[in-house]
Amino acid sequence: MAGSTLKIEGLHVEIDGSEIIKGLDLEINGGEIHAIMGPNGTGKSTLASAIMGHPRYEITQGSVHLDGKDVLEMEVDERAHAGMFLAMQYPSEISGVTNSDFMRSAINSNRGEGDEISLMKFIRKMDSKMDELEIDQSFSQRYLNEGFSGGEKKRNEILQLLMLEPRIAILDEIDSGLDIDALKVVSKGINSMKSPDFGCLIITHYQRLLNYITPDKVHVMMQGRIVKSGGAELAQRLEEEGYDWIKEELGIEDEKVGEQA
């Protein structure tokens, strides 16, 4: 496959009639890792949910294209089939469905009828990826996220990423709840995916994740739009100095936005 490209232009998103994202432009190419940082309530998680088609988020203007195809014309499952993946900030629990069954069904759904992965190939791949993420083999037979700690849920999201091999991944606060050892393992898993056919957007509050995953570009989001972009050094400066210097530099006043953003 040719390298992947996710292109977002002039995006505006509302929640319950309140505009959260106010004209956002972003392009992620295969082989690139982008990080979005910013104060709470600036629209980072809203961006992730809107791109993936969450019904609560209404896109009122703008466009989103994956490899030239109009993402906004796709249903949620079609976006996944096209190669998009979201690691959620708060993964859902699904009782009665094992991790193994869920992931095999997801893989086969993407592959299509007549091209299903064989059971043995699936087992070998899942065992290998669980070893890579230092996950106990019993994990595969546990119900999806049920009774998982915060760290286990995040490892499970990365396990899904490695199993599904999407073209574009959006990782929403994947470092939340991870201790330093788990953070290193999860970061190693994400780094192993890097290729011309894989682009990644990481939403995070903290530099610590970016100590292990070096982003090609860092973007600062405020008041529903990207206000500053740079290299990995930008994240380091934010860690040291916070966001006030950007607000002062750009003349941005504080604006309260709902916590769901």
N, C-alpha and C positions, 0 to 999 in steps of 0.2 A: 504494500500500500504506500501511497505517497504520504508525505508528512502531514500531520493534522493541523488545522487552524480553527480556533474559535474566535469569532469577531463580533464584538458588541459595539453598537453605534447609537448614540443619542438615547440611551435607555431611561425611561421614566416608569416608576412603579408605585402604585398606591396600595394601601391597606385600609379597608373600611373608610374609604374616601379621603384618607390622609396621604399626601405624597411623601414617600420615604426616599426614593432614588430619583434624582433630579437632573438627568442628562449625563449618563455615564458612558464613557468610551474605553474599550479595552480590547487588545488583541493578544492572544496566546498562541504561539506556534509550537509544533512538535519539537521536542528536544529542550523546551524551555520550562523552567519552574518560576512562577510568579508568586509573590506574597502580597496580600493586602492586609494592612494594619490600620488602626484608627481607634479613637475613643469609643466607648460603649454608645450604642444607639445611633450610629452613623449610617447604618444600612448594609453592613457587611453580610450578615446572615440573610437579610432580605434579598440581596443580590443572588446568593446561592439558591435559595428556594424559588425565586422567580425564574431563573434560568432553567431549573429542572421541572417547572410547570405546576408548582403547588397552587391549588385552586384559590387559596386565600389572597394571593398576590396578583393584582391586576396590572398588566403592562399596558400603559396608556399611549406610549410613544416609543419609537426606536425599533431596532432590529437586532436579532441574534442569529448568526449563521455558523454552522459547523461544516467545514469543507465545502462552503458555498451553498449548503442546503439550509432552508429557512427553519430554524428550530421552533419558532413560535407557532408554526403551522402543524407541529407534531404533537400527538398525545404523549403523556408521560412515559408510557412503555416504549413508544417509538423513539423517544430521546435516548433511552437506555440502549435500545437495539442499534441506534446510530453510533453508539460508542461513548456516551456521556455517563459519568458516574459521580454520585454525591455521597461522601462520608459525612453523615449528619452529626450535628453538635450533640443531639440527644437521640441516639438510636432507639427504635421501638422494640418492645418485647413481643414475641409471637409464641404463645404457648402451643405445644403440640407439633411444632415443626422443628426438626433438628437442623443444626447448622449444615450438616452434610446434605440433607434433602433440599434445603433452601438453595445452597450454592449450586448443586447439580441442576436443579430446575432452572435457575437463572442462566447458567451457562448454555443449557440446551435451548432455552427460549431465544437467546441471542444467535445460536448456531442455526436454528430452524429445523423443520421436520426433515428427516432423512439424513441429517448430519449430526446427530446427537453424539456426545462424547461417550465412549465406552466406559463401563463401570470400572474396569481395571485401570484405565488411563486416568480416570477421575480420581480414584483412590490414591494412585501414585503421586499425582500432582498435588492433591490436598495434603498428603503426608509430608511431601517435600516443603510446601509453603508453611505448614505449621512448624516444622523443624526450624525453618529460616526465621520465624517469628518467636521461637522458643515457647510454643504453645503445646500443652500436653495433648496427646492423641485422643484422650477421652472428650476433649472439647467438641469434637465433630458430632458426638451423639447427644450433646446438651441442647435443650430447646433454645431457639434463637434469642439471645440476649437475656433470657429469663434467669434472674438471680445473679447476673453478671455484675462484677464490680465495675466502676467507671473505667478503670484501666483495661479490664477484659473486653469491654464493649469497644473501646478504641482499637485494641489489637484485632478484634474481630472485623472491624471496618476495613483495616488494612489487609487482613486475610482475604476479604471479598475483593478488594482492589487487585491483589496479586492473582487471584483465581480468574477474575473476569477480564483482565487486561484491556481496559477501556482505552479510547483514543484521547479523551479529555477527562481529567478528574478534578473535582472541586472538593477540597478537604476543609471542613468547617470546624475550626478549633480542635483538630485531631490530637493536639498535645494536652488538652484539658484532662486533668485527673491522672496524668502519667508521672510515675517517679522517674528518676534519672536513668535507671537501667532500662525501664520499659521505653522511655523516650529514645534511647540509643537504638533499641531493637526496631521500633516502629520507623525511625528515620532511615535505618539501613534498608528496610523493606521498600520504602518510597524511593530511595535512591536507586535501588535495583531495577526500577521500572523505566528509568530515563532512557529514551531512545527518540529518533526522529518521528516515530509514530505515536508518541505519548507526550501530551502537554499537561501541566498541573497548575492549579490555582490553590494556594494555601491561605486560608483566613486564620490569622492568629493575633494574639495580643502581645506575645512575648518573643524576645530575641532568642531565648534559650533553644527553641526548636530550630532556629536558623543557624545555630552553632553547628548543627549536624546535617542540615539540608541547606546547601548554599543556593540562594535564589539568584536567578539571572536578573530579575527585576523586582523591585519593591515599590509598592504603591501605597500612598496614604489617602485614606478615605475620610472625608468630613462633609457634613451637611448633604449627604446623598450623592456625592460625586468624588472622583479622584482629583485631588488638588495638588499632589506632588508625586513624582516618580524618580527613581534612581536605582543604583546598584545595591549590593549587600551592605555597603557602608551606611546607607540611609537607615536601615533597621538598627544598626549599632548606635547611631546617633540618637535615635528615638529612645532606645533603652537608657542611654545616659542622660538625656535632656528632656524627655517627654515630648508633648505636642505643642507646648506654648510657643516655642520659637517659630513653628510653622504658622500658627494663628497670627502671630505678630507680623511675620514676614508677608503674609498674604492678606492681612486685614480682616481675618475671619473672627466673627463674634460667636460666642457659645450659643448653641441652639439645642434645646432639649427635644429628643425624638424618642418615641416609645421604646421600651426595653426589647420588644420583639424584633426590632431592626438589627 
